[in-house]
């Protein structure tokens, strides 16, 4: 287990051989259900616990490979957690009540706050992988948190772009995107008082919606009570639309983008959530082939506004 530096892309990768041993949908047994090892039999609605097959550890072993200054490596210091959304094995985040989703949001905020206090944690990444198409190995409704000892490259790109826009315009790049999407109204799926959900003008995935906070804030811990309630309603709405789109339990990746925890000011950044669902049509997956994977250039094979219309017209929770 170690971090290795990619000198070409100036980025760290995680090498973790222990992950190959993680369970794959064990029959007649769920390690996340009440009463399983380290899972309380009762008395909880949401729960955080250490990942038993972590990519990062608070006290990692020394790297297996010697760092020579060019091929650099360092201990894989950090933390990996599992967030159990509910004791109920069946269903998904979408099937929970808004009040229960609110408990999940509170736990996300609590873990972000506590992990950010650790001096070796520079970025707290909250996410969910749902569905076999994504590579999920366990069906119990859950998400994960990686507390990185570095700021991941995609976040660094967003930080750089938003900082440049802030310096040039004395305004937030993400707030400007909200203004454009609301004024054009072609790609907005749903909004409430605190959040807006839209398929971006620059969408990468056919149904890859973004959820932006309307108030300019930087992290989930900045949300007030009203905003947490509205985020719960927003998540339930968009996940309901996903499932109703093709009348199936819709797979997706859900990732939370917020400020790093390295103590620096990030007033130019803006809290948001991104979804990466793998389906492009019913029964057809969107594969990231050579142009996307090898060149890093996304090809969107549809009309963005038409895909937004599909999601807008399918039933949500209202």
N, C-alpha and C positions, 0 to 999 in steps of 0.2 A: 504494500500500500504506500503510495507516494504521489506527489505532484511532479509533473515533468513540464518543462518550459519548451514551447514551440517557438524557435527563434525566427521562423518565417512569418508567422501570424502574430507574434508577440503576445502569446496567450498561454495560460496554464491548462493542462489536461490532468484528469484524475486517473490514476492507475490503481485498481482495487480488485484483486483476484478473489476476495471473499464474496463478492456479489454473485459469482457464478453459482453459489450454493443456495441462493434464496429459493423458497418453495414456489412451485408452479401449480396453483389451483388444486391443492390436495383433496382427494375424494373423502367425503364424510367427515371432514375436519376443517375448521377455519381458525387460524391462530389469532384472529382479531375478535372472535366472538366472546361474550362474557363467560368466564370460567376457564378459558384457555390459559396457558402459562403466562403469568405476569398481567393478565387482564382481570380486573375485579369482576366478581360474579354479579354484582348489583351495585346500585348507588351512584351511577354515572350516566350522563347523557352525551357528553363529548369528552374526549380523552386524548392527551398527548403522551407518547412513549418513545423511548429510544428505538431507532431502527436496528434490528438484530443483524442486518447485513449492510453495514454502513460503508459509504465511500470515503467518509471523513470521520476522524476521531478526536476528542479533546486532548488525549495523550497518545498520539500515533507512534508506531515504531519508526526507527530510523529507516531511510530509504534503502532498498536492496541494491540500488545502483549508485556508484560513486559519482558525485557531481564534479565535473572538471572545469567549470567556468563557462564552457560553451554549451555542452549538454548539461544543463542545470536541473537539479531536482531538489526537492525539499519535503519535509514530513507533511503528510496529508492531514493537517490540523484543521479542525472544524467540528461540526455536529450535524447529524442526520436524525430527523424525527419523523414519526408517523402520527398523523392526526386522524383519529377515529371520529367520524361524524355522528355515529349513532350506535347503540348496542345491537340494533336490528340488522341482521345479515342481509336482508333483502332490500331492494330499492336502491336509491341513489340520493345525492344531494338534492336533486329536483323534487324528490318525493317527501322531503321534510317540510314541516310548516315554516312559515316565515319566522316565527318565534324561535324555532329550533335552529334554523340557519343563522339567526342572530347569535345564538350560543357558539356556533362554529366561528363566526366573525370575531366574537369576543376572545375566543381561545387563540385565533390567529394573532390578534393584537397583543395578547398577553405574551405569547411565545416570541413575537418580534421584539417586544420591549425587553424581555429577559435575556434573550440571546444577544441583543445588541450591546448589552453591558459587558460582555466578555471581550477582553482586549484583543484576542486573536480573531474575532469575527469582524469582517469588513462588509459583508453583504448577507442579508437574510432573504432567502428565496423561497417563497410560499407557492406551492403548485399542486395540481392534481392531474394524474394520468387515468383516464377512464376508458375501459374497453380493450378487448384482445387485439384490436387493430393497432392500438397504441403500444402494445407490449405489456399491458398490465397482467400480473400473475395471480392476483388475489381479488376476489369479487366484493368483499365486504366494503361498504362505502367508506372511503378514506382518501386523504391527501397526504402530502409530505412537506417537509421543510429541510432545506440544505442551508446551513450556516457556513458560508464560504470564508476562507482566509484572504480572499482577494475579491475585487469587483469583476464580475463576468464580462466578457467582451461585448455582448449585445447591449448590456446596460451601459458600458463605457461609451459605446457609439451614441446611444440616446442622450447621455449626459453631455457629450461633446457637442452634438447638434443643438440641443436645447440651450446650452450655455452660450454658444455662438449667436443664436437668435436673440437671447436675452441681452447680450452686450450690444447688438446692433439696433434692437428695437425697444429695449427696456420693457419687454413684455414676455409673456410665457408662450412658447411654441405650441404647447398642448392646448392652452386656452384659445389660441388662434384657430387650431384645428376644430375645436368645438364650435366656434363661431361660424366657420365655413360650412361644417356639416349641418348645423341647424338652419343656416340661411338657405342652403340649397335643398335641404330636406329630402334628397333623393336616396340617401343611404342610411338615414336614421331609422332604426328598428323600433325602439321604445325609449321613453324617457320618463323620469319622475322628477320630483323637486331637487334631488341631490345628484342624480347620475343620468348619463345619456349613453345609450348603446347604439352603435352604428357599425356598418361594414365600411372600413376606411376607403377613401378615394384611391389609396395605394395598397389595397388589400393583397395579401399573399396567398390566403386560402379562400376557396369559394364561399365558405360560410364562417370565415375567420373574423368574427366581430370583436370590437374593442369596447370596453366600458370605462368611461372617464368620469371622475368626480367633477361636478360643476364648479365647486369651490376649489380655489387653487391651494392645494395642500400636497405634502410630500410623502406621507406614509399612512398606513392603516391606523396607526396610533393617533393620528390627527383628526380622525372622524369623530364627530359628536354623536350623541344618542340617536338623534333624528336621522343622521346620515347612515349610521349602521343599520337602522331599520329599513331605510330606502335601498341600501345595498342588498339586504336580504331579499327584498321584493324584486329587485332587478335580477339577481341571480336566479331566483325561482322562475321568473318570467322567461328569460332567455333559454334556460335549460328545458323548460316546458316546450318552447317553440322548437328547439332542437329535436326533442323526442317526437313531437307531432309532425315534423317535416316529412319523415319517411315512415312514421308509425313504428318506431323501433327505439330501443335504448341506444341513444346516440353517443358514439365515442368522441372524446375530445381530449386535448391538453388545455388546461387552464393555468395561466401563469400570472403572478402578481408582480408588477414593476413598481418599485418605490425607491426612496433614496438609500444610498449606502449607509452603513453604520460605523464609518471610520472617523466620525466626529467633525468632518468638514461641512461647510454650509452648502446647501443645495437648493436655494430658493428658486432656481431656474427650472427645477424638475417638477413633475406632476404625477401624482398617484393614478395608476390605471391598471386594468386587467385585460389581458389578451387571451383569446381562444384560438386554438388550432385544431379544428375538426378535420379528420382525414377524408371524409366523403365529398365528392364533387357532384355526384348525382346518386339516385337510389341504386345501390348495388355496385357503384363504381368509386374506387378510391383515387385520391389525388396522390400520386407518387412524386417525390422529389427526385427527378432523374438527373441526367448529366449536366444540363444547363444550370439547374438550381444548385445541385450538390457540388459540381466541379467548378462552376464559374461564379456561383453566388447570385445569379440573376434569376429572379422569379418570373415565371410565365403564367399569366392568369388566362385560362382558356375560355372564359365566358365574359359576359357583360357584367361589370361589377354592380351596376344599378339594378339589373334584373335579378341577380342573386339577393340583393338587399330586399327587393320587392317580395321575393319568395318568403323570406323570413318575416317580413312585416305583415304579410297577409295570412300567415299560418297562425293558428290560435295560440295565444299566450295564457296568462293566468287571469286576465281581465275579461 
